[in-house]
Amino acid sequence: MIVKKFVPCIYLYNGHAVRRLDDFSVVETDPLRLVSLYNENSADGLIVFDMSRGDAAHEEALDMIKDICAAAEMEVIGAGHIERMEDVKKLLYAGCRRVVLDYTKESNIAVTEEVSRKFGRNKILASYEDAGVVAANRELLEQYVSALLLMNPHQIRETEKLTALPFYVRINQIALNKLMEIFAYNNVCGITGNTINDNYRDILTLKNLCKENGMLVETFEAAYQWDDFKKNGDGMVPVIVQDYRTREVLMMAYMNEEAYEQTIHTGRMTYFSRSRGRLWLKGETSGHYQYVKSLTADCDMDTILARVSQTGAACHTGARSCFFNEITKKDWEEESNPLRVLEDVLDVIKDRKVHPKEGSYTNYLFQKGIDKILKKLGEEATEIVIAAKNPNSNEVKYEISDFLYHMMVLMAQKDISWEEIAAELANR
């Protein structure tokens, strides 16, 4: 059975979100605000249509799409302004998990096999207006595309007859109760368009309605009920909160049964505030929400470990983590943590770029510019190859270190973070 998804979309034009592909009325000057609203209301994905015209506008749109992908707590699918494989690559490199080829354009049909072989079938969707396009390209689509995006809701029945590929349907206006009729089609995997954009606050309600009708939707399902936990004297369970990427411990709070159920239901961390005597949605006043990535109980079932995506600061003081009052410490080798070392070195390099220091080799490279940085990077890569012919691995270690340093200078020059590199590697 296919999971049914509620997927809003952003029609991106001149840095703003506009009404439709054929209506340039601005609905939001800051698309990132829409992303936050979709995050908060449990959207299952986001399709961004790049409506830019011209190369300069396209590059600006890609910068915005990169920011959208970084802010989104859901899968981002990129669409629009694709003519060749390079355009697909740019969208994926901006952070889109998948890309939509426009099958109203012959150029998009022509690159289907090439981009599918290059990036993987699971990264590619195809959009169309008329089911006849699916009929004419059925073999190509079923071999090289993972899903379809139907831009015309009047072609649902025809599409269902032609292929077993899952497909999203873009709908601009329909009564919400009619969504159940559309989801009843076996291969309809999601609905997008202004019907979702305009009713994003109802996504959780609609998901519950789908579940009542026996449909699969993306929600958290708890393996343990509240009665399975051992509570403290106040009838609560302590929760340790950890950043899911860095594993940094952010804070500790408490849940009662209602907070636990609300967290499972919404996917946002909700606690019981003992000082205020009420439920406390983390971020309700600050906007610094915590989106659940996983909840795990300890061996005694009396403590919960929550791994979350933290928006902004976790601490009410404005600190990233609540744990900053050092009591005592024994020295240990911080450099044993590779991620910390790489991040610290990159931070120093970035600081040199903003605050030049006399005699700094790093500043010398920045002053000489990109060509000098690339020349040194090439030289260091060659040194690694030469050192690798030596039976002593220490020399390779030294040369790799030199290469990584120069690579981080390039990263600082191009404003690339380790988090972006790690995310790209994880996606592969």
C-alpha positions, 0 to 999 in steps of 0.5 A: 500500500502506498503512503499518501503524502501532503506536499505543499509547493513554492512557485519561486519567481524573483526571490518571492513565492507567487500564486501559480505558474501562470499567476505572478501575484506575490503571496510571500516575499520571504519563501523561508517563512513558508518553509517554517510554516510547512515544517510546523504543520507536518508537511510530508515534502515540498516541491519548489518550482523555479520560474526564473528567466535568464541565467542570472535569475536562475543562479539567484533562484538556486541560492534561494533553493539552497536556503530552502533545502537547509531550512526544510524538515522534509524532502525538497523536490526541485522543478523548473528551469531544466534543459540539460543534465547540468541543471539537474546536477545544480538542483541536487547540489543545492540540496534537493532530494529529487528533481522533476523533469518537465515532459512538456519539453522535448529537451527534458525527455531527451535527458531522462536516461542520461540523468537517471544513469548519472544520479539514480532512478530514485532521484528523478520524477517526470511531470506532464499535463496529458496522460498521452505523454505517459503512453508515448513514453511509458517504457522510458518512464518505467525504466528511468523515473521513480515517480510522476507529477501530474499537473492536471487533476482531470487525468488521474483515471487515465494515468492510473490505467497506463502505469503502476508508477506512483504519482503526485497530483497538483490541484489548485482548488478542491473541497478538502473532503474530495481529497479522500476520493483522489487518495483512493486511487491506488497509485496516487502517492501525494497531493500538491498545489494550492489546495495544500498551500492554502490549507497547510494548517489542516494537514494533521487533521487530514492525515487523521482522516486518511488513517480513519479511511484505512490509508497509510500516511506519514506519522510517528507511531509509538512502539511504547505506550505511556503506561510502559514507562516508569514515572518519577514521583510527579508522574513524569518522565525526564527527557534528554534532548540531543542534536541528531547531527552532532550528538551534542546534548542540548537540554533536559526537560520532563514529559507527562502523558499529554506531552508524550502523546502530543509529541508523537502526534505532531512530531515536535517536542512538547514537554510539561513545564513544572514551573508554569504547570502546563504543557510547553511546546518547545519554540512556541514563543521563540520559534526555536522548535525541536523536530523529532528525529527519534525517541528512544527509552533507556533500559529501565524505561524511566528516561527518554533520549530525544534526537531532534533537529533544533531550530535556533538555540535550545537554551532560554539564555540564547545559548545553543545548549543548556549545558555550559556551566563548567564545574570541573574538567580533566584534560583530554585530547579534543583532537580525537574527535575528527568532526570537531577538529575539521570544524574548528580548523574551518572556523579559524580559516573563515575567521582569517578571511573576515579578520586578516592577520599579518603574516598569515599563510591563509590570508596570503592565499585569500589575497592571491585569489581563487587561482592560487588556491586551486593551484595549491590544491592541485599540487597537494593532490599530486603530492598525495599520489607521490607519497602513496608510492612510498611504503611509509604511510606517515608521508601519506598522512602528512600530505592528506593533511596539507590537502585537507587544509587547502581544501578548507581554504577553498571551502571558505572561499566558496562559503561551503560548510562541513555540514553541507559536505556531510549531507551530500555524502550521506545522500550518496 
